[in-house]
Structure formats: structure tokens, C-alpha cells
Amino acid sequence: MQEKQSPMRVFSFFKATSGLAAALAALAVPAWAVTVSSIAVSGNERVEPATVRTYLPFKEGEDFNPAETGNIVRSLYATGLFSNVEITESNGAVTVKVVENPLVNRVVFEGNEDVDTKRLEEITQLKPRAIYSPAKVQSDVQALQGAYRARGRYTTQVKAQLIQRDQNRVDVIYNIAEGEKTRIATINFVGNKRFNDSDLATVVATKRSSWWRFLSTADSYDPARLENDKDLLRRFYLTHGYADVQITSAVAELSRDRKDFVVTYTVFEGPQYNFGPIDVALKAEAEGLDIAAMKKDVTLQAGELFNAKRVDENTDKLIDTLGSKGFAFLDIQPSYTKDEGARTVGITYNVTPGPRVYVNRINVEGNTRTRDNVIRREMRLAEGDAYSSEKIKRSRDRLTYLGYFENVDVQRAESDQPDRVDLNVKVKEQSTGEFNVGAGYSTYDGFLTTANVKERNFLGKGQEVGVDFSLSQRQQNFNVNFTEPYFLDQQLALGVDAFNTKTDYQDESSYDTGVNGGALRLGFPLNEFTRNDIRLGYKDTKIENVGSAASQFVKAETGSRNSLALGNTWTYDTRDSLINPTRGTRLSAGGEYSGFGSDIDYLRLNVNGSYTYSVWEDWVLTTGGRVGAVEALSGRLPLYEHYMGGGQNMLRGFEYGGIGPRDRTTRDALGGKYMLGHNIDLSFPITNALSEMGVKGVFFTDGGWVSEFDSANANVIDSKTYRISAGTGLNWRSPIGPLRIEFGFPVVKASEDRAQVFNFAVGTRF
């Protein structure tokens, strides 16, 4: 029988359920939520009321919970526009009262002597007309102190001062107390047994203070540099077989007088290891990949001394190989198997290829002067092309070869399409204008000076404009030239030259020459590394001031003769840089015909080439050779069209015209119809300290031969000896420009030759 419920129990149940419903309703709707009837903004002067309202989470007619006021205030503070915010509500009317941060009137730096004001302005956030905030000031103070620490002034103090101005503006003054320069007095290494302190000192970027480091900051204390030093030391040991190496600490201690630091690196070397088994493992199948061919690309051999640098080089080589086949997003991870007993480290290259991809977009960054199209036209890839790491490398080389950029980096990035990749071309521009002055001296030539002004990227269009002038005891030369490398937006280099030259050959050959003329040039590529250049030139040459004691051959040349010459030159060039190549080959073959009704009728052929490669790190070897021949087709070939041997750029150790046929009686240089020569240069770092200053040494040996003026004439000396010289010198990227000092000494010479031991040249850029 069902029990009958009492009225009291029914009422209790109803009361309980009603309370639960009320609680649920309270969770759904805030207890103090009000409907906003109006929103008023006050205290604002520069910021529009509508801007303030955009930061509120409600609008008129929507609910507002006063409990959320704190979060709203914080979001308004985070804008950096306000120094104070208050929000009040009364019967649905919301009032937002703000106090705006002041506007920066000006930013002043006081007490800075070591760092230029312009540099300080670049590293600070606050600028005139910017919104002031304490957080920005604090950030600027830290940035300023960091800039001074990087320059060795570790104890520099920076304080910010505010001066109130009218209209809610402030002046921000950074008072800088530049501390004394703190230098590195001593660098110590602890735990090193295989390498001594002097060996390791050349590895780290931090250097001991010396008087000649006035252009460097490497001898100042920088915590970030010490961390980098630890990595440099570790990499150094890993390249010499020490697979267990650890750089446990790098500590800098300030001396008691707070002027110098003592830096100590603690090293655990461990034993040396050799390479163990070498293998390549393909983690995913992909069409076009041959595991056997990939194994042949790896140059590591079991039993050789372990070298982490070579492991990385082989990784890069595999990436390039696969990248040239269109695999952009691939993963190659070398795994290491260490056998401590056998002292070996086995390497397995684990290759995980991604899909073949294509170029989506090419983005150019960092060019403030050079136009985008100048950069894009050097790219060997375009949007839509199949990705190729080989073509990316070639694009980077071509951009570097221009000489417009200090640094060129081409990076790939994923796009929104799985089979597409973006290319980000990042460049850092450098000065492309040059003002070069040179000087030289010899016991024969005396002093000479040269000057030229050249702009290789005129108006950012890649055009070249040049003006050359030289003045010496024997020459005055003036030349103006212009080159448009992409004429009519095609790969046609169109150029024009105009020149006026007066040369004193009294010491060499007892006559002077005056030359006026001009030329038109047209060049175009035949393929990626080969181009063809055509030149049509006209010149009028006058031989004058012939001495009474001059050679009979010279006297016969007195007067003016003109020539109209058409030349063609074929060039193959794979060098990585036009100015300072470290690798590559250059071959050139050219011919020139003069005639077309002019006074001179001849044919000339020239061939020259060079090969440059890195022998070891900064040791670069360049070998080159040249051969030439010229023959008159009718009449007499003028002396000035003969080859002259010797000089700084051809045969160091001998004067210009110092070798070759001469008049037996007057000893005047006559030149020859045929020439042959070679140059071998080895540039190398002298010491780590001098390398930091941009100084490199060079060893060289040159050779040359000039012959066949008139071998049947008894009045001509023509020994037909192949001359050889050798020497050494210095190349310095000095603050005023490249400086070159060389000493060349004849090794094989003829009795009639004239030597020149010393050469010197210096230049500057703008």
C-alpha cells in the first residue's frame, strides 16, 4: 500500500527544487549584471572615445558585470596609452575616466662620448611624438647599458629623467655616466692537455687587450661572447677527434680596480676517437632516390680521425644532392654509435625525404636602395619552378658577385600549400660607390698616383658609372664609362666609353703618346656561366716628343694614326665573388680586328684563365695563365700595339716594359708580338690578431715572356728568356680602404731587363 505524503513534505520538496533552480539561474546570469544604457569617456585628449570603447567587452544595450571591472582596466593599461583608468557604473550608465600617458616631445642623451648619439637613437624605443610609458624607458635603459657593455664599458650607468612640458608632453633625458673601459687582461685555460693556451686563444672570439685592437671590441667583456666561446671551443675539439669534450665553465672575474677582467675557461678533453662504421639509412621510400648513390656521396671513412665538422659537411652535401632533385623539406639526422673501448664513433645518416615541391613566392627583404627587379633578375628560380637547392646556391653566388651586398641569404619557408615553398631573399646592402687612390714607387718610375670614382649600382638600378684619372711621372689618363647591364629589360649589357690618355714613355722607349677615343660595348650570356662581349672602338694615337737619341724604330713611328677595331671576347666564370673570390674558375678567349679603312690593320688573339680554391679555411690559392699574339695584316704594326711585359698586375719584380725586345744601342723597350705568362698567389692569415684587423699575407710567383719584335734585325736584343719572379706581401682592408704592399724579386732574368722590387697601393670606399 503506497504511503500518502503529508502537505509539509510536499512543500519542503518544492522549496528545495526552487532553490536549486535559483542557483542555476544565478550561474547563468551574473548576480549584479546590469544592462548598459550609456557609455561615457572622459579625460581623453588625443585618444578618440570610439578607440576607448573598442577595448570594452560590451556595448550599449548589453549586460555589464561590475565584477569584471579589474580585467577591463588591465586591458586598457596594456594599450600603453593611459597612466590611470577608472570605471564606474550608476543605474546602467558606465563612465570610463582615463589619464593619458604624455606624448614624448624630445629624447636627449647626455654624457655620451664613446657612442655616437645617432647610434643611441637607433637602439632606443622612445622617439619624438611617441607615447611615453615607464616600461619603454626601462627597456631603453637596459638597451643603452647593453650597447656600452658591448664596447667594453661594463660599469656604465644610465638614468632616465623626465621634464614635464605643456599640453601633456615630456622631455626624456638619458643621463649616461660612461664608465672606464674594462679590458681583458688575461685569458686562462684549465684542463687542456692536448692543446696549449696559445692554440686555444686563437679559437675563442674573446681576445686579450693589446694596443693594436683599437678598431676591435673583441677585447672587451661580453657575457654573450663568452657563451659563444664555449661553443667555439667545443667545436674545435670535436674537429680533432675529442667526442667527449665538455667546456664546463667560462668565467670572467673583475679585478679589484674594476678596470680589467680575467677570463678562465675550464675544459674536459677526454680521449680521441676515430670514425667507426659509416652508413646511410633511408627512412621513407621516395621516387628518384638511390640509397647506393647516396652512400657514395659520403666521404667519411672508418678508421679516420673523428671530425664533427666533416660529419656536418657530409650532411650538407646530402641535403644539396637531394635538394637538387626537388626535395626541399627533408630531414637528415646523423646518429652516433660510440664504442668507448675501441675509441670509435660510428655514423649513420638517417634520411627522411619529403615530397617534391615547387616555388610558390619569392620575397625580397633588406633592400632599401637596390630595386627588387635588380635582385629578382639574378635569381635562377622563378615562381612556379621546381625547387632546386643547386639553383638557390647559384642565385646566392650571383647576388654576391654583384658586389652590392655585404651579406646574401636565401631561405626557404613553408607555404599554405603542401607542395609549394616560399623563398625569402634577405640582403644587407653595402656601399657600392668607390673612390680609390693608389700610389707606387720604384727606383725607375718614381712616384705615381691614381684616382677613380665608380658607382656600381647607380640609382639602385644596377647600372655602373665610372670616372678614372691617373697622374704619374709618365702618364695622365682620363676615362669615363657607363654600363647598363639589362638593356631593354633583356640580358644585354650595353656600355659606352670615352677616354683621353697621355703617356710618357721617355724612360722606357724615348717617346710620348696621346690617345683620344671611345667605344661601344654589348655583352650577353650564352648560358649560366658563359657570356660573350663585343666591342667596337675608335682611337687616334699620336707619337710625339721623340728624343734625338731615340731608337730608329721609335723615330719611324712619329705622327698620328687612327684605328677602328672590332673585338669579341668569350668568358667562362664560376667564381663566387668578383672582388675577393675564394673558389671558382675563369677562362677568357678574345680576338680583335683593326681595319675597316683605318690607318692600322692587324689581328690580335688573347687567352687567359685562372683557378681559385680554398686550400685550408682562410688559405686561398689562385693560379692563372695567359697567352697572346698580334700580327699586322698589312703595313707596319705600331709599337704601342705590341705587348709590354712586367708590372704590378702581370710580372711583379719587373717594371712595366722591363722585359722583352729592346734596341741594342738605345735600350728602348720595343715590345713583342707574342706573350706568355703565369701568376700563382697564395693568400693566408698571418696571425689571429692581424686577421681581425683585415690583414692577410700573400706569397706569389709570376712568370712572363715577350718576344718577336724583329728577330732578323741585328739592332734588336731579344733573349727569348722566360722570366720568373717570386715575392711576398700584405693585403690590408684598412679603414681608408684596401692597402697592398708587395716585394717582388727576379729569379730568372735577362741582362737587359729592368727590375722593380717594391709596389704599394691604397684605396678607400664611400
Phi, psi and omega in degrees: 000127183287135182282138181276128182279145181277153178304327181293319180292323177296319179294322180294318179297317180297321180294320181292314180294326178294323178294320178296319179296322179294322180294317178297322178295325179292327177289325182286325182236124180308143185299325184247018180298137178232155177273127184284122178264331180202156178231120180243137178244130181226160178088349181279140178243312181260327184278130180290145177304324180297327178295318179296318182297332181294338179273355179272140183277015181213163175233173176299133182095350178259167182281144177230126178257111181304340179293341179270006184302319182300317179295322180294318179299318181295321179294325177289322175299322184295342178291340182078006183270338190233146174264343178207142180221131175229137179234124178232157180221137178215112178055041177088352178268116182261131178240126177251113181252124184235155169239115185286144170296146182291162176268138180285121179280311177202158178241126185237140175246127180237137177093357180276123176237322183283330181244130182293146181302320180300321179293320179295324179295329181289330187262357179258149181279318184291128178230160173305136181076006174274163178279128179283142170208143179302326181296321179293321178297314180298320178296320179295320179300316179294321179294320179294317177296322178296322179296321180287324178296323178295339179261010176093358179263077188287336183264013180296136178246137179234126177235141180259137179234137180249137174238119181287137175239172179289168179058036176056049177241156179222148167263133178254120182242122176262110177272118186248122174256096183289117177285168177294150178294127177260117184256170176268107182282320185215144173238120182245149175235132181241133177095354180278128179241319184286323181241138180278174185299322182293325177296313183288333179296332178283345183275316186285152179281334177285134184235152175288142184295136175214160185297330185276003177267025183294342178263004184237156174250010183292342180263016175254152183285129178217112182304322180296325180292323178297320178296321177294324178299322179300319179291321179297318178295317180299315180296323179298313180294323180294334177280352180244023171093000184266086186286342182261008187300144175221133172259096191286334180198156172220108189240137175243124180247131181278135180293167184297326179277002176060030180251337185223158175245148171246118184256132181231126176252131179253125189239135166248111187281309186077181182276165175275149179235155170251167174288139172264211180298141180244132183211163174234129181239127179266116185275346178208139180288142178210137181295132177097000180254129180244112184297325180294319179293324179294323178295327179289336180287341180277124185262000179289145179231136176299137180099342177284160179296132180300135181213107183296331179295320179292329175298315179294320180299320178289328174298313178298322180295318178295321178297317179296319181297314180287325179296325179292344178262008174096005179268096184278309185261087178234161182235120176238112182241113175285131175255146187247134175240106185264130175245098185293329179292314181274353182057050178230155175231111177278145182238129172236121177273111180268113186254122176239095182282148172262186180286159173294141185229169181232162182281126179269295179225151174244116182253132181252129182227151172092351181270106178267338182245311182290132182288150182303318184294333177294323179283315184296327182289346176270349180287135179272001176236147175232166178304130180098345180287155173292138181296139178210117179294330179295319178289329176294317178298319179294323177297318178297318179297319182294320179292321177294321183298332180301326183083009180275339192237139175286326180213141178229129179223129177245114183244146176261152179215147180292146175250185180282359177246133186296332181258020180232149180225140175269146175246123178255111180265110182250123181237152172237112187287153176228172180297130178250355173273144180228137168233107185249133172237142181227156179215148177211163181209140170210163180294345181258310183281332188075212183267147174218150178229146176225154177211140173212146176243126183220138172238114186269355180220062186296123179058022179073010182265359182083005179281153181242129177234134182217146173228121182245139176217135177223146181218126178213185178293348183227002183209142166233125185225132176227127184219134176238134180217155178216137179225128172254108188287340180230074181290131182057032180059025175245165180282060178238119178265111181254129183223158177221141180231148170220137186212155175216121186227135172235124185233134178263108177255025184299318181288324181278313190220010173067035174206166174243156174233149171232125185233130173234141179177188179199173183205153170246139182233144175219123180231150180206150180281145173264326172203196187301323185244000186238139177220165180231135181234132179245138181224129175244115185231147176235138176211149175242119185245132180239126173263123186218179180052042179285124182291154180295334180263014183290164178297150177299331179290326178288315181300327181290344183267354186304134179121187184251144175216141179248161179214143173240113189239140175244123182236153177223132181231129175256132184226133173243122188218116177244014182294150182277347180207143178282325187269307182232074182291146175242350177200156174124169182237143173227123176236141181217135177223130184216155176225151180219133177240129176246133182172242178054037179087002179278179185286339187242133183231106182209168176229131181234139177231134179225141174223131174212161181197164178208154177226127183238134175207159181273117181285314180198111180050252184271007176271116185238126181251131176234124176243138182213158179213162181208152177210144182206156178210142177222140184216133177288133178272336175201150179071204184253136178278123182298154179301321185287353174265358176282161174280135175248129182265153178100168179115166187297326185265357183235308184217085181294144186102347178231149176290163169296125186076012184281346177234163176108182183302142179222158171289127185296328184273309186268345183065020175291138177286131183250341183076178182218168181275343184230145179215155180209143180192169177213159173220135174230119181238135173237108177264146188205153174286138181275298173223163179299323181295314181290328177297323177298329180274359180085020181261130176230150176264164178214135168252141181214156167220131181241156175218152180197152180211129175228131186205177174066066168273299176203081189297340181274353183270125183290344181274005182247129172267122179217089187287341179060025180277137174276109184279147178225137175228163177213156180183190181214167180188184180231139170241126185231123171279078186282166179300336181261006178123178182293131180241137185227123177234127182220143174240118180243138184233125177299133176255316175237123183212163174261161185296332183273357184288159177239127185264157172216108188279318192251136173225144182214138176209145178218146180214170178219161179236156172232000000 
